[in-house]
Amino acid sequence: MKNHRLKVMAMSAVLSTGVLVSALHAAEVDTVLQAGEQKVEQAQSSQKRVDAIADKTYNILQDFKTVNKQIEGLKVYNAQLDRQIANQEKSLTELQESIENATVMERQIMPLTIKMLDALEQFVKLDVPFSHEERLDAISHVRANLDSSRFSAAEKFRQVLELYDIESQYSRTIDQFDGMVDLDGEQRQVTFLRVGRVALMYQTPDQARTGVWDAKAGSWEAANSYRSAVAKGIRIAKKQAAIDILTLPVPAPETAQ
């Protein structure tokens, strides 16, 4: 009996020890599993942080590329602006020089304008006497404008040039106009014929009297032998006849002195 009790007790001890070992082993397994789960959770959390950092880094890189392109564009734009500013500064310099030159020219242009007008007036007085009063009145009008502050020096010079242009046209045209001539101490109505500046003639309405201006004598001379030619010239000037060759009393050219 005693030996049987000892065997039972020994078996009980062995069973108790096995249960204890199993319990301890189970506890260790739980601990290992819990540690593994924690590591997995930590790894997942770490991966999320890595992914977030990677996304943030990618976005920063894209922003950097975009900003870099903008910087390159701004560099090109700034270079263009620099060239524009350089051209504007050059233009300002040229404009300033032009203003200074214009001031000098303005001081010189008025004396020249006055001399040109005086020379033109003298020329008209010595020229063939056609439309004499009208031409001198035009010169007087421009001369009055020279003393006016309403016109710039350039405008005054332009008006004088316009008179020169009008006078130059007289040399290339044929014209007829009515007027009065002193014939035998009596004012008679006549029709004048002007051929450029080389000939100025008149003819009475009945064609009984024809005359030509003698520049050397400064007076009218009879030219009845040219009656038909002058009458035809008047018709041509009135556009009542076709242009044709005319035989007119034209003074011979003089040798230049």
MIVO-470344 format. One record per residue: residue in one letter; y, x negated, z of N, C-alpha, C in turn. Coordinates in steps of 0.1 Angstrom, whole numbers, plus 5000, padded with zeros to 4 digits. Layout:
# MIVO-470344
aYXZYXZYXZ;...
//
This chain:
# MIVO-470344
m498849925000500050005000501249915000;k501149825008502349735009502649664996;n501649614989501749554976502349654966;h501849774967502349874957503849904959;r504349904972505749924974506549804969;l505949684970506749574965506849574950;k505849624943505849634929506849744925;v506849854932507849954929509249904930;m509549844941510849784944511249684933;a510249604929510549504919510949564906;m510149674903510449744890511749814891;s512049864903513449934904514549824903;a514349714908515349604907515549564892;v514349554886514449514872515149624863;l514849754866515549854859516949864862;s517349844875518749834878519449724871;t518749614871519449494864519649524850;g518649594843518749624829519849724826;v519949824835521049924833522349854835;l522449764845523749694847524049604835;v523049544830523249454818523749534806;s523049654804523449744793524849794795;a525149824807526549874810527549764807;l527249644811528149534809528349514794;h527149514787527149494773528049594765;a527749724770528549834763530049814766;a530449764778531849744781532449634772;e531649534770532149424762532349464748;v531349544743531449604729532749684728;d532949774737534149854737535449764737;t535349664745536549574746536749504732;v535649464726535749394713536249494702;l535749614703536149714693537649754694;q538049764707539449794710540349684705;a539849554707540649444703540749434688;g539549474681539549474667540549584661;e540449704668541349804663542849764665;q543149694676544549654678544949554668;k543949464664544249364654544549434640;v543649534637543849604625545249674624;e545549734636546849804636547949704635;q547849584642548849484641548949434626;a547749414620547749364606548449464597;q548149594599548749704591550249704593;s550649684606552049684609552749564603;s552049444604552549324597552649344582;q551649404576551649424562552849514557;k553049614566554249704563555549634563;r555649544574556849464575557049364563;v555849304559555849214547556249294534;d555649414533556049494521557549534521;a558049564533559449604534560349484531;i559949374536560749244533560649214518;a559449234512559249204498560149294490;d560149434493560949524486562449494488;k562849454500564249424502564649294494;t563649194494563949074487564049104472;y563249194467563249224452564649294449;n565049384458566349454456567449354456;i567349264466568449164467568449074454;l567249044449567248964437567849034425;q567549164424568049244413569549264414;d570049284427571449284429572149154425;f571449044428571948914425572048894410;k571048934403571048924388572249014382;t572349134388573449224383574849154385;v575049104397576249044401576548924392;n575448844390575548724382576048754368;k575448864362575848914349577348954349;q577749024360579149064361580048944362;i579648844369580448724370580548654357;e579448644349579548584336580548664327;g580448804328581348884320582748864324;l583048844337584348824342584848684338;k583948584337584348454332584848464318;v584048534309584448554295585848624294;y585948734302587148814302588348734307;n588148654318589248574323589648464313;a588648414306588948314295589848374284;q589448494280590248564270591648594275;l591748634288593148664294593948534294;d593248424297593948294297594548264284;r593748284273594248264260595448354256;q595248484260596348584258597648534265;i597448494278598648454285599348334279;a598448234274598948124268599748154255;n599248254247599948294235601248374238;q601148454249602448524253603448424258;e603048324265604048224270604548144258;k603748114248604248054236605248144228;s604848274228605748374221607048384229;l607048374242608248384250609148264247;t608448144246609248024243609948034230;e609148074220609648094206610748194206;l610548304213611648414214612848354220;q612748274231613948224237614648124228;e613848044220614547964210615248044200;s614548154195615148234185616448294190;i616448344203617648394209618848294209;e618448174213619448064213619948034199;n619048024190619448004176620348114170;a619948244174620648354170622048354175;t622248304187623548294193624448204185;v623848084182624547984174624848044160;m623848104154624148164140625148274141;e625148354151626148464152627548404153;r627748294159629048224160629448174146;q628448134138628748084125628848184114;i628148294116628048394105629348474103;m630148494113631348564111632348494103;p632648364105633548294096633048294082;l631748274080631148284066631348424060;t631148524068631348664063632748684058;i633748634066635148654062635448574050;k634948454049635148374036634548444024;m633348494026632748564014633548694010;l634048764020634848884016636148844010;d636848744015638048694008637848653994;a636748573992636348533978636148643969;l635448753974635148863966636348943962;e637248953972638549023969639348953959;q639348823960640148743950639448753936;f638148763936637348773923637748913916;v637749013924638049153919639449153913;k640349093920641749093915641849023902;l641048913900641148843887640148893877;d639348983880638249033871638849133861;v638049173852638449283842638749403851;p639949463848640449573856639749713854;f638549723858637849853857637549893872;s637750023874637650083887638249993898;h639449943895640149843903640349893917;e640950013918641350063931640150093940;e639150153933637850183941637250063946;r637149953939636549833943637349763954;l638649763953639449703964639449793976;d639349923975639250013986637949983994;a636849963987635549933993635649804001;i636349703995636549574003637449594015;s638449674014639349704025638549774037;h637649864033636849934042635949844050;v635349754043634449654050635249564058;r636449524053637249434061637649494075;a637949624074638249694087637049694096;n635849704091634649704099634449574106;l634949464099634749334105635449324119;d636549394120637249394133636749494143;s635749574139635249674148634149624157;s634149664169633049624179631849714177;r631949814169630749914167629649854159;f629949744151628949684143628649544147;s627349514146626949374150627249274139;a627249154142627549054131626549064120;a625349094122624349104111624649224102;e625149334108625449454101626749424092;k627649354098628849324090628549234078;f627649134081627249054070626449134059;r625649224063624949314054625849394045;q626949444051627949524043628549434032;v628849314036629449224026628449194015;l627249164019626149144008626049263999;e626149384005626049503997627149513987;l628349473990629449463981629149363969;y628549253973628249153963627149213954;d626149283959625149343951625749443941;i626649523946627249623937628049553926;e628749453929629549383919628649313909;s627449263914626549193904625949293894;q625849423899625249523890626249553878;y627549543880628449563870628249473858;s627649353860627449253849626349293840;r625449393845624249423838624249563832;t625349633833625349773829626449803819;i626349913812627349963803627750103808;d629050123808629550243815630750293807;q631050423809632250483804632950573815;f634250583815634850663825636250693819;d636850803824638150843820639250783829;g640450763823641550703830642850713822;m643850653827645150653821645550513817;v646250503805646750373800648150393795;d649050293798650450303793650450253778;l650750353770650850333756652250363751;d652950253747654350273742655250333753;g655050293766655850343777655450483781;e654350533777653850663780652450653785;q652150723797650750733802649950823793;r648850773788647950853779646550863785;q645950973784644550993788643650923778;v642750843783641850773774640450763781;t639450723773638150703778637850553777;f637550493788637250343789635750323786;l635450213779634150163777634050023783;r633050013793632849873799631449823795;v631449713789630149643786629949523795;g629249543806629149433815630449393820;r630749263820632049213823632649133811;v631949153800632349073788633449153780;a633449283781634349363773634749493780;l636049523780636549643785637549703774;m637249823770637949883759638350023762;y639250083755639650223757639850283743;q639750423743639950493731640550633735;t641550673727642150803730641150913725;p641251033731640351143727640351173712;d641451153705641451173690641051053682;q640650943690640150813684641250753675;a642550793677643650733669644050603675;r643850583687644150453693642950393700;t642750263697641650193704642250053708;g641850013720642349893725641349813733;v641649683736640749593743641549513753;w640949483765641649413775641549263772;d642749203771642849053768642948983782;a641848913786641948853800642948743800;k643048663790644048553790645448603791;a645848713783647148763783647348853795;g646248913800646349003812646949133807;s646649183795647249303790646349363780;w646649493776645849553765646349523752;e645349503743645749463729645049573720;a645749603709645249703700644049643693;a643049733691641749693684641249813676;n642149873668641749993660640649963650;s640449833646639449803637638049823643;y637949833656636649863663636550003667;r637250093661637250233665635850293665;s635150273654633850333652632850273662;a632950143664631950073673632250123688;v633550133691633850173705633450323707;a633650403697633250543698631750553700;k630950473692629550473693629050423707;g629750323712629450263725629650373736;i630750453735631050553745629850663745;r629450693733628350793732627050733738;i626850603736625650543742625750543757;a626950513762627150513777626950653783;k627350753775627150893779625650943777;k624850853771623450883768623351003757;q624451003749624451093738623951033725;a623650903725623150833714622150723718;a621250683709620250583713620950443714;i620350363722620850223723620750153710;d621850083706621950013693622849893694;i622749813684623649693684625049733681;l625949683688627349713686628149583683;t629049593674630049483671631349513679;l631549443689632749463698633549343699;p634849353703635749243704635449173718;v634549073717634149003730634748863729;p635448823739636148693739635048583738;a635348473732634448353731634348293744;p633148243747632848173760633748043761;e634148023774634947903776634147793782;t634547663779633847553784634147533799;a633047513807633247503821634047383824;q634947393834635747283838635047203849;
//
